[in-house]
Amino acid sequence: MDEANELCGDLCPDIPQGPIVIVPTLNEWGLIFTALIIGIYAVIRLKTKKGSEA
């Protein structure tokens, strides 16, 4: 933080203080969504397969 102020001086805006929040990127959201869809499909498929064997 102090190093950034030394390099920029008065030219740089103040660096905000606070917690760092990790937000998934669009690619990560795509992987999460795909995993959910495949998981839901697998559960439905297994339930219908069990029902047809009985």
C-alpha distance matrix in Angstrom:
0.0 3.8 5.4 5.3 6.6 8.8 10.2 11.0 11.8 13.9 14.7 11.8 12.1 9.8 7.6 9.9 9.5 12.3 14.1 14.1 17.7 19.5 22.2 25.0 25.7 29.1 30.4 29.5 31.2 34.2 34.4 34.2 36.9 39.1 39.0 40.0 42.8 44.1 44.0 45.9 48.4 49.0 49.7 52.1 53.8 54.3 55.7 58.2 59.2 60.0 62.0 64.1 65.0 66.4
3.8 0.0 3.8 5.4 5.1 6.2 8.7 10.1 10.1 12.6 14.2 12.2 13.0 11.0 10.0 12.6 12.4 15.4 17.5 17.8 21.4 23.3 25.9 28.8 29.3 32.7 33.9 33.1 34.9 37.8 38.1 38.0 40.6 42.8 42.7 43.8 46.6 47.9 47.8 49.7 52.2 52.7 53.4 55.9 57.5 58.0 59.5 61.9 62.9 63.7 65.7 67.8 68.7 70.1
5.4 3.8 0.0 3.8 5.4 5.0 6.2 8.7 9.8 13.0 13.7 11.9 13.7 12.5 11.4 14.5 14.7 17.6 19.2 18.8 22.3 23.6 26.1 28.5 28.7 32.0 32.9 32.4 34.5 37.2 37.4 37.6 40.3 42.2 42.3 43.6 46.3 47.4 47.5 49.6 51.9 52.4 53.4 55.8 57.2 57.8 59.5 61.8 62.7 63.6 65.7 67.7 68.5 70.1
5.3 5.4 3.8 0.0 3.8 5.4 5.2 6.1 8.0 10.7 10.7 8.4 10.3 9.6 8.5 12.0 13.2 16.2 18.0 17.4 20.6 21.9 24.0 26.5 26.4 29.6 30.8 30.5 32.4 35.0 35.5 35.9 38.3 40.3 40.6 41.9 44.4 45.7 46.0 47.9 50.2 50.9 51.9 54.2 55.7 56.5 58.0 60.3 61.2 62.3 64.3 66.2 67.2 68.9
6.6 5.1 5.4 3.8 0.0 3.8 5.5 5.3 5.3 7.8 9.1 7.5 9.2 8.3 8.7 12.2 13.5 16.9 19.4 19.4 22.6 24.4 26.4 29.2 29.2 32.3 33.8 33.5 35.1 37.9 38.6 38.7 41.0 43.2 43.6 44.6 47.2 48.6 48.9 50.6 53.0 53.8 54.7 56.8 58.5 59.3 60.8 63.0 64.1 65.1 67.0 69.0 70.1 71.6
8.8 6.2 5.0 5.4 3.8 0.0 3.8 5.7 5.5 9.1 10.5 10.0 12.4 12.0 12.4 15.9 16.9 20.3 22.5 22.4 25.7 27.2 29.4 31.9 31.8 34.9 36.1 35.9 37.8 40.4 40.9 41.3 43.7 45.7 46.0 47.3 49.8 51.1 51.4 53.3 55.6 56.3 57.3 59.6 61.1 61.8 63.4 65.7 66.6 67.7 69.6 71.6 72.6 74.2
10.2 8.7 6.2 5.2 5.5 3.8 0.0 3.8 5.9 9.4 9.3 8.9 12.0 12.6 12.7 16.5 18.0 21.3 23.2 22.4 25.4 26.6 28.4 30.6 30.1 33.0 34.1 34.3 36.2 38.6 39.3 39.9 42.2 44.1 44.6 46.0 48.4 49.6 50.2 52.1 54.2 55.0 56.2 58.3 59.7 60.6 62.3 64.4 65.3 66.6 68.6 70.3 71.4 73.2
11.0 10.1 8.7 6.1 5.3 5.7 3.8 0.0 3.7 6.2 5.5 5.4 8.8 10.1 11.1 14.9 17.1 20.4 22.7 22.1 24.9 26.2 27.7 30.1 29.4 32.1 33.6 33.9 35.5 38.0 39.0 39.5 41.6 43.6 44.4 45.6 47.8 49.3 49.9 51.6 53.7 54.8 55.9 57.9 59.4 60.5 62.0 64.0 65.1 66.4 68.2 70.0 71.3 73.0
11.8 10.1 9.8 8.0 5.3 5.5 5.9 3.7 0.0 3.8 5.6 6.6 9.2 10.1 11.9 15.5 17.5 21.1 23.8 23.7 26.7 28.4 30.0 32.7 32.3 35.0 36.7 36.9 38.3 40.9 41.9 42.2 44.3 46.5 47.2 48.2 50.5 52.1 52.6 54.2 56.4 57.5 58.5 60.5 62.1 63.2 64.6 66.6 67.9 69.0 70.8 72.7 74.0 75.6
13.9 12.6 13.0 10.7 7.8 9.1 9.4 6.2 3.8 0.0 3.8 5.7 7.5 9.0 11.8 15.0 17.5 21.1 24.1 24.3 26.9 28.9 30.2 33.0 32.5 35.1 37.1 37.3 38.4 41.0 42.4 42.5 44.3 46.7 47.6 48.4 50.6 52.5 53.0 54.3 56.6 57.9 58.7 60.5 62.4 63.5 64.8 66.8 68.2 69.4 70.9 72.9 74.3 75.9
14.7 14.2 13.7 10.7 9.1 10.5 9.3 5.5 5.6 3.8 0.0 3.8 6.6 9.4 11.8 15.1 18.1 21.5 24.2 23.8 26.1 27.7 28.6 31.2 30.3 32.7 34.6 35.2 36.3 38.7 40.2 40.6 42.3 44.5 45.6 46.5 48.5 50.4 51.1 52.5 54.6 56.0 57.0 58.7 60.4 61.7 63.1 64.9 66.3 67.7 69.2 71.0 72.5 74.2
11.8 12.2 11.9 8.4 7.5 10.0 8.9 5.4 6.6 5.7 3.8 0.0 3.8 6.5 8.2 11.6 14.7 17.9 20.5 20.0 22.3 24.0 24.9 27.6 26.9 29.4 31.4 31.8 32.9 35.4 36.8 37.1 38.8 41.2 42.1 43.0 45.1 46.9 47.6 49.0 51.1 52.5 53.4 55.2 56.9 58.2 59.5 61.4 62.8 64.1 65.6 67.5 69.0 70.6
12.1 13.0 13.7 10.3 9.2 12.4 12.0 8.8 9.2 7.5 6.6 3.8 0.0 3.8 6.3 8.9 12.3 15.5 18.3 18.2 20.4 22.4 23.3 26.2 25.8 28.3 30.6 30.8 31.5 34.3 35.8 35.7 37.3 39.9 40.9 41.4 43.6 45.6 46.1 47.3 49.6 51.0 51.8 53.5 55.4 56.7 57.8 59.7 61.3 62.5 63.9 65.8 67.4 68.9
9.8 11.0 12.5 9.6 8.3 12.0 12.6 10.1 10.1 9.0 9.4 6.5 3.8 0.0 3.8 6.2 9.0 12.5 15.6 16.1 18.6 21.1 22.4 25.6 25.8 28.5 30.8 30.5 31.2 34.3 35.5 35.2 37.0 39.7 40.3 40.7 43.1 45.2 45.3 46.5 49.1 50.3 50.9 52.7 54.8 55.8 56.8 59.0 60.5 61.5 63.0 65.1 66.6 67.9
7.6 10.0 11.4 8.5 8.7 12.4 12.7 11.1 11.9 11.8 11.8 8.2 6.3 3.8 0.0 3.8 6.5 9.8 12.4 12.5 15.3 17.6 19.2 22.4 22.8 25.8 27.9 27.3 28.3 31.4 32.4 32.0 34.0 36.6 37.1 37.6 40.2 42.0 42.1 43.5 46.0 47.1 47.7 49.7 51.7 52.6 53.7 55.9 57.4 58.3 59.9 62.0 63.4 64.7
9.9 12.6 14.5 12.0 12.2 15.9 16.5 14.9 15.5 15.0 15.1 11.6 8.9 6.2 3.8 0.0 3.8 6.6 9.6 10.4 12.8 15.7 17.3 20.8 21.6 24.6 26.9 26.0 26.6 29.9 31.0 30.2 32.1 35.0 35.3 35.5 38.2 40.2 40.1 41.2 43.9 45.1 45.4 47.4 49.5 50.4 51.3 53.6 55.2 56.0 57.5 59.7 61.2 62.3
9.5 12.4 14.7 13.2 13.5 16.9 18.0 17.1 17.5 17.5 18.1 14.7 12.3 9.0 6.5 3.8 0.0 3.8 7.2 9.0 12.0 15.2 17.4 21.0 22.5 25.7 27.7 26.4 27.0 30.5 31.2 30.1 32.3 35.2 35.1 35.3 38.2 40.1 39.6 40.9 43.8 44.7 44.8 47.0 49.2 49.7 50.6 53.1 54.6 55.2 56.8 59.2 60.4 61.4
12.3 15.4 17.6 16.2 16.9 20.3 21.3 20.4 21.1 21.1 21.5 17.9 15.5 12.5 9.8 6.6 3.8 0.0 3.8 6.6 9.2 12.7 15.1 18.8 20.7 23.9 26.0 24.2 24.7 28.3 28.8 27.4 29.6 32.6 32.3 32.3 35.3 37.2 36.5 37.7 40.8 41.6 41.6 43.8 46.1 46.5 47.3 49.9 51.4 51.9 53.4 55.9 57.1 58.1
14.1 17.5 19.2 18.0 19.4 22.5 23.2 22.7 23.8 24.1 24.2 20.5 18.3 15.6 12.4 9.6 7.2 3.8 0.0 3.8 6.2 9.7 12.5 16.0 18.4 21.7 23.5 21.3 21.9 25.6 25.8 24.3 26.7 29.6 29.0 29.1 32.2 34.0 33.1 34.5 37.5 38.2 38.2 40.5 42.7 43.1 43.9 46.6 48.0 48.4 50.1 52.6 53.7 54.6
14.1 17.8 18.8 17.4 19.4 22.4 22.4 22.1 23.7 24.3 23.8 20.0 18.2 16.1 12.5 10.4 9.0 6.6 3.8 0.0 3.8 6.5 9.5 12.9 15.0 18.5 20.1 18.1 19.0 22.6 22.7 21.6 24.1 26.8 26.4 26.8 29.9 31.5 30.9 32.5 35.3 36.0 36.3 38.6 40.6 41.1 42.2 44.7 46.0 46.6 48.4 50.7 51.8 53.0
17.7 21.4 22.3 20.6 22.6 25.7 25.4 24.9 26.7 26.9 26.1 22.3 20.4 18.6 15.3 12.8 12.0 9.2 6.2 3.8 0.0 3.8 6.2 9.8 12.3 15.6 17.4 15.2 15.7 19.3 19.6 18.2 20.6 23.5 23.2 23.3 26.3 28.1 27.6 29.0 31.8 32.6 32.9 35.1 37.2 37.8 38.8 41.2 42.7 43.3 45.0 47.3 48.5 49.7
19.5 23.3 23.6 21.9 24.4 27.2 26.6 26.2 28.4 28.9 27.7 24.0 22.4 21.1 17.6 15.7 15.2 12.7 9.7 6.5 3.8 0.0 3.8 6.6 9.3 12.8 14.0 11.7 12.7 16.2 16.2 15.1 17.8 20.3 20.0 20.6 23.5 25.1 24.8 26.4 29.1 29.8 30.4 32.6 34.5 35.1 36.4 38.8 40.0 40.8 42.6 44.7 45.9 47.3
22.2 25.9 26.1 24.0 26.4 29.4 28.4 27.7 30.0 30.2 28.6 24.9 23.3 22.4 19.2 17.3 17.4 15.1 12.5 9.5 6.2 3.8 0.0 3.8 6.4 9.5 11.4 9.4 9.6 13.2 13.9 12.9 15.0 17.8 18.0 18.4 21.0 22.9 22.9 24.3 26.8 28.0 28.6 30.5 32.4 33.5 34.6 36.7 38.2 39.2 40.8 42.8 44.3 45.7
25.0 28.8 28.5 26.5 29.2 31.9 30.6 30.1 32.7 33.0 31.2 27.6 26.2 25.6 22.4 20.8 21.0 18.8 16.0 12.9 9.8 6.6 3.8 0.0 3.8 6.6 7.8 5.6 6.3 9.7 10.2 9.6 11.9 14.3 14.7 15.5 18.0 19.6 20.0 21.6 23.8 24.9 25.9 27.8 29.4 30.6 32.0 34.0 35.2 36.5 38.2 40.0 41.4 43.1
25.7 29.3 28.7 26.4 29.2 31.8 30.1 29.4 32.3 32.5 30.3 26.9 25.8 25.8 22.8 21.6 22.5 20.7 18.4 15.0 12.3 9.3 6.4 3.8 0.0 3.8 5.4 5.2 6.3 8.7 10.0 10.7 12.3 14.3 15.5 16.7 18.5 20.1 21.2 22.7 24.4 25.8 27.2 28.8 30.2 31.7 33.3 34.9 36.1 37.8 39.4 40.9 42.4 44.3
29.1 32.7 32.0 29.6 32.3 34.9 33.0 32.1 35.0 35.1 32.7 29.4 28.3 28.5 25.8 24.6 25.7 23.9 21.7 18.5 15.6 12.8 9.5 6.6 3.8 0.0 3.8 5.5 5.1 6.2 8.8 9.9 10.4 12.2 14.3 15.3 16.4 18.3 19.9 21.0 22.4 24.2 25.8 27.0 28.3 30.2 31.7 33.0 34.3 36.2 37.6 38.9 40.7 42.7
30.4 33.9 32.9 30.8 33.8 36.1 34.1 33.6 36.7 37.1 34.6 31.4 30.6 30.8 27.9 26.9 27.7 26.0 23.5 20.1 17.4 14.0 11.4 7.8 5.4 3.8 0.0 3.8 5.4 5.0 6.4 8.8 9.9 10.6 12.4 14.4 15.4 16.6 18.4 20.1 21.1 22.5 24.5 26.0 26.8 28.6 30.5 31.7 32.7 34.7 36.4 37.5 39.0 41.3
29.5 33.1 32.4 30.5 33.5 35.9 34.3 33.9 36.9 37.3 35.2 31.8 30.8 30.5 27.3 26.0 26.4 24.2 21.3 18.1 15.2 11.7 9.4 5.6 5.2 5.5 3.8 0.0 3.8 5.3 5.1 6.2 8.6 9.8 10.6 12.4 14.3 15.4 16.5 18.4 20.0 21.0 22.7 24.5 25.6 27.0 28.8 30.4 31.4 33.1 34.9 36.3 37.6 39.7
31.2 34.9 34.5 32.4 35.1 37.8 36.2 35.5 38.3 38.4 36.3 32.9 31.5 31.2 28.3 26.6 27.0 24.7 21.9 19.0 15.7 12.7 9.6 6.3 6.3 5.1 5.4 3.8 0.0 3.8 5.4 5.0 6.0 8.5 9.9 10.6 12.3 14.2 15.2 16.5 18.3 19.9 21.2 22.6 24.1 25.7 27.2 28.7 30.1 31.7 33.2 34.7 36.4 38.2
34.2 37.8 37.2 35.0 37.9 40.4 38.6 38.0 40.9 41.0 38.7 35.4 34.3 34.3 31.4 29.9 30.5 28.3 25.6 22.6 19.3 16.2 13.2 9.7 8.7 6.2 5.0 5.3 3.8 0.0 3.8 5.5 5.1 6.0 8.5 9.9 10.5 12.2 14.1 15.4 16.4 18.2 20.0 21.2 22.2 24.2 25.9 27.0 28.2 30.2 31.7 32.9 34.6 36.7
34.4 38.1 37.4 35.5 38.6 40.9 39.3 39.0 41.9 42.4 40.2 36.8 35.8 35.5 32.4 31.0 31.2 28.8 25.8 22.7 19.6 16.2 13.9 10.2 10.0 8.8 6.4 5.1 5.4 3.8 0.0 3.8 5.5 5.1 6.1 8.6 9.9 10.5 12.1 14.2 15.3 16.3 18.3 20.0 20.8 22.3 24.4 25.8 26.6 28.5 30.3 31.5 32.9 35.0
34.2 38.0 37.6 35.9 38.7 41.3 39.9 39.5 42.2 42.5 40.6 37.1 35.7 35.2 32.0 30.2 30.1 27.4 24.3 21.6 18.2 15.1 12.9 9.6 10.7 9.9 8.8 6.2 5.0 5.5 3.8 0.0 3.8 5.5 5.2 6.3 8.8 10.1 10.5 12.4 14.3 15.3 16.6 18.5 19.9 21.1 22.8 24.6 25.7 27.2 28.9 30.5 31.9 33.7
36.9 40.6 40.3 38.3 41.0 43.7 42.2 41.6 44.3 44.3 42.3 38.8 37.3 37.0 34.0 32.1 32.3 29.6 26.7 24.1 20.6 17.8 15.0 11.9 12.3 10.4 9.9 8.6 6.0 5.1 5.5 3.8 0.0 3.8 5.5 5.1 6.2 8.7 9.8 10.6 12.3 14.2 15.5 16.7 18.2 20.0 21.4 22.7 24.2 26.0 27.3 28.8 30.6 32.4
39.1 42.8 42.2 40.3 43.2 45.7 44.1 43.6 46.5 46.7 44.5 41.2 39.9 39.7 36.6 35.0 35.2 32.6 29.6 26.8 23.5 20.3 17.8 14.3 14.3 12.2 10.6 9.8 8.5 6.0 5.1 5.5 3.8 0.0 3.8 5.4 5.1 6.1 8.5 9.9 10.5 12.2 14.3 15.5 16.2 18.2 20.1 21.2 22.2 24.3 25.9 26.9 28.6 30.8
39.0 42.7 42.3 40.6 43.6 46.0 44.6 44.4 47.2 47.6 45.6 42.1 40.9 40.3 37.1 35.3 35.1 32.3 29.0 26.4 23.2 20.0 18.0 14.7 15.5 14.3 12.4 10.6 9.9 8.5 6.1 5.2 5.5 3.8 0.0 3.8 5.5 5.2 6.0 8.6 9.8 10.4 12.3 14.3 15.1 16.4 18.4 20.0 20.8 22.5 24.4 25.8 27.0 29.1
40.0 43.8 43.6 41.9 44.6 47.3 46.0 45.6 48.2 48.4 46.5 43.0 41.4 40.7 37.6 35.5 35.3 32.3 29.1 26.8 23.3 20.6 18.4 15.5 16.7 15.3 14.4 12.4 10.6 9.9 8.6 6.3 5.1 5.4 3.8 0.0 3.8 5.5 5.0 6.1 8.5 9.8 10.6 12.3 14.0 15.4 16.7 18.4 19.9 21.3 22.8 24.5 26.1 27.8
42.8 46.6 46.3 44.4 47.2 49.8 48.4 47.8 50.5 50.6 48.5 45.1 43.6 43.1 40.2 38.2 38.2 35.3 32.2 29.9 26.3 23.5 21.0 18.0 18.5 16.4 15.4 14.3 12.3 10.5 9.9 8.8 6.2 5.1 5.5 3.8 0.0 3.8 5.4 5.2 6.1 8.6 10.0 10.7 12.1 14.2 15.5 16.6 18.1 20.1 21.3 22.6 24.5 26.4
44.1 47.9 47.4 45.7 48.6 51.1 49.6 49.3 52.1 52.5 50.4 46.9 45.6 45.2 42.0 40.2 40.1 37.2 34.0 31.5 28.1 25.1 22.9 19.6 20.1 18.3 16.6 15.4 14.2 12.2 10.5 10.1 8.7 6.1 5.2 5.5 3.8 0.0 3.8 5.5 5.0 6.1 8.7 10.0 10.3 12.1 14.3 15.4 16.1 18.2 20.0 21.0 22.5 24.7
44.0 47.8 47.5 46.0 48.9 51.4 50.2 49.9 52.6 53.0 51.1 47.6 46.1 45.3 42.1 40.1 39.6 36.5 33.1 30.9 27.6 24.8 22.9 20.0 21.2 19.9 18.4 16.5 15.2 14.1 12.1 10.5 9.8 8.5 6.0 5.0 5.4 3.8 0.0 3.8 5.4 5.1 6.3 8.7 9.8 10.6 12.4 14.4 15.3 16.6 18.5 20.2 21.4 23.2
45.9 49.7 49.6 47.9 50.6 53.3 52.1 51.6 54.2 54.3 52.5 49.0 47.3 46.5 43.5 41.2 40.9 37.7 34.5 32.5 29.0 26.4 24.3 21.6 22.7 21.0 20.1 18.4 16.5 15.4 14.2 12.4 10.6 9.9 8.6 6.1 5.2 5.5 3.8 0.0 3.8 5.4 5.2 6.2 8.5 10.0 10.8 12.4 14.2 15.6 16.8 18.6 20.4 21.9
48.4 52.2 51.9 50.2 53.0 55.6 54.2 53.7 56.4 56.6 54.6 51.1 49.6 49.1 46.0 43.9 43.8 40.8 37.5 35.3 31.8 29.1 26.8 23.8 24.4 22.4 21.1 20.0 18.3 16.4 15.3 14.3 12.3 10.5 9.8 8.5 6.1 5.0 5.4 3.8 0.0 3.8 5.5 5.2 6.0 8.6 10.0 10.6 12.1 14.2 15.4 16.5 18.5 20.5
49.0 52.7 52.4 50.9 53.8 56.3 55.0 54.8 57.5 57.9 56.0 52.5 51.0 50.3 47.1 45.1 44.7 41.6 38.2 36.0 32.6 29.8 28.0 24.9 25.8 24.2 22.5 21.0 19.9 18.2 16.3 15.3 14.2 12.2 10.4 9.8 8.6 6.1 5.1 5.4 3.8 0.0 3.8 5.5 5.0 6.1 8.6 10.0 10.4 12.2 14.2 15.4 16.6 18.8
49.7 53.4 53.4 51.9 54.7 57.3 56.2 55.9 58.5 58.7 57.0 53.4 51.8 50.9 47.7 45.4 44.8 41.6 38.2 36.3 32.9 30.4 28.6 25.9 27.2 25.8 24.5 22.7 21.2 20.0 18.3 16.6 15.5 14.3 12.3 10.6 10.0 8.7 6.3 5.2 5.5 3.8 0.0 3.8 5.5 5.2 6.2 8.7 9.9 10.7 12.4 14.5 15.7 17.2
52.1 55.9 55.8 54.2 56.8 59.6 58.3 57.9 60.5 60.5 58.7 55.2 53.5 52.7 49.7 47.4 47.0 43.8 40.5 38.6 35.1 32.6 30.5 27.8 28.8 27.0 26.0 24.5 22.6 21.2 20.0 18.5 16.7 15.5 14.3 12.3 10.7 10.0 8.7 6.2 5.2 5.5 3.8 0.0 3.8 5.5 5.2 6.2 8.6 10.0 10.7 12.4 14.6 16.0
53.8 57.5 57.2 55.7 58.5 61.1 59.7 59.4 62.1 62.4 60.4 56.9 55.4 54.8 51.7 49.5 49.2 46.1 42.7 40.6 37.2 34.5 32.4 29.4 30.2 28.3 26.8 25.6 24.1 22.2 20.8 19.9 18.2 16.2 15.1 14.0 12.1 10.3 9.8 8.5 6.0 5.0 5.5 3.8 0.0 3.8 5.5 5.3 6.1 8.7 10.0 10.7 12.5 14.8
54.3 58.0 57.8 56.5 59.3 61.8 60.6 60.5 63.2 63.5 61.7 58.2 56.7 55.8 52.6 50.4 49.7 46.5 43.1 41.1 37.8 35.1 33.5 30.6 31.7 30.2 28.6 27.0 25.7 24.2 22.3 21.1 20.0 18.2 16.4 15.4 14.2 12.1 10.6 10.0 8.6 6.1 5.2 5.5 3.8 0.0 3.8 5.5 5.1 6.2 8.6 10.0 10.8 12.8
55.7 59.5 59.5 58.0 60.8 63.4 62.3 62.0 64.6 64.8 63.1 59.5 57.8 56.8 53.7 51.3 50.6 47.3 43.9 42.2 38.8 36.4 34.6 32.0 33.3 31.7 30.5 28.8 27.2 25.9 24.4 22.8 21.4 20.1 18.4 16.7 15.5 14.3 12.4 10.8 10.0 8.6 6.2 5.2 5.5 3.8 0.0 3.8 5.5 5.2 6.2 8.8 10.3 11.2
58.2 61.9 61.8 60.3 63.0 65.7 64.4 64.0 66.6 66.8 64.9 61.4 59.7 59.0 55.9 53.6 53.1 49.9 46.6 44.7 41.2 38.8 36.7 34.0 34.9 33.0 31.7 30.4 28.7 27.0 25.8 24.6 22.7 21.2 20.0 18.4 16.6 15.4 14.4 12.4 10.6 10.0 8.7 6.2 5.3 5.5 3.8 0.0 3.8 5.5 5.0 6.2 8.8 10.3
59.2 62.9 62.7 61.2 64.1 66.6 65.3 65.1 67.9 68.2 66.3 62.8 61.3 60.5 57.4 55.2 54.6 51.4 48.0 46.0 42.7 40.0 38.2 35.2 36.1 34.3 32.7 31.4 30.1 28.2 26.6 25.7 24.2 22.2 20.8 19.9 18.1 16.1 15.3 14.2 12.1 10.4 9.9 8.6 6.1 5.1 5.5 3.8 0.0 3.8 5.4 5.3 6.4 9.0
60.0 63.7 63.6 62.3 65.1 67.7 66.6 66.4 69.0 69.4 67.7 64.1 62.5 61.5 58.3 56.0 55.2 51.9 48.4 46.6 43.3 40.8 39.2 36.5 37.8 36.2 34.7 33.1 31.7 30.2 28.5 27.2 26.0 24.3 22.5 21.3 20.1 18.2 16.6 15.6 14.2 12.2 10.7 10.0 8.7 6.2 5.2 5.5 3.8 0.0 3.8 5.6 5.4 6.6
62.0 65.7 65.7 64.3 67.0 69.6 68.6 68.2 70.8 70.9 69.2 65.6 63.9 63.0 59.9 57.5 56.8 53.4 50.1 48.4 45.0 42.6 40.8 38.2 39.4 37.6 36.4 34.9 33.2 31.7 30.3 28.9 27.3 25.9 24.4 22.8 21.3 20.0 18.5 16.8 15.4 14.2 12.4 10.7 10.0 8.6 6.2 5.0 5.4 3.8 0.0 3.8 5.6 5.6
64.1 67.8 67.7 66.2 69.0 71.6 70.3 70.0 72.7 72.9 71.0 67.5 65.8 65.1 62.0 59.7 59.2 55.9 52.6 50.7 47.3 44.7 42.8 40.0 40.9 38.9 37.5 36.3 34.7 32.9 31.5 30.5 28.8 26.9 25.8 24.5 22.6 21.0 20.2 18.6 16.5 15.4 14.5 12.4 10.7 10.0 8.8 6.2 5.3 5.6 3.8 0.0 3.8 5.6
65.0 68.7 68.5 67.2 70.1 72.6 71.4 71.3 74.0 74.3 72.5 69.0 67.4 66.6 63.4 61.2 60.4 57.1 53.7 51.8 48.5 45.9 44.3 41.4 42.4 40.7 39.0 37.6 36.4 34.6 32.9 31.9 30.6 28.6 27.0 26.1 24.5 22.5 21.4 20.4 18.5 16.6 15.7 14.6 12.5 10.8 10.3 8.8 6.4 5.4 5.6 3.8 0.0 3.8
66.4 70.1 70.1 68.9 71.6 74.2 73.2 73.0 75.6 75.9 74.2 70.6 68.9 67.9 64.7 62.3 61.4 58.1 54.6 53.0 49.7 47.3 45.7 43.1 44.3 42.7 41.3 39.7 38.2 36.7 35.0 33.7 32.4 30.8 29.1 27.8 26.4 24.7 23.2 21.9 20.5 18.8 17.2 16.0 14.8 12.8 11.2 10.3 9.0 6.6 5.6 5.6 3.8 0.0
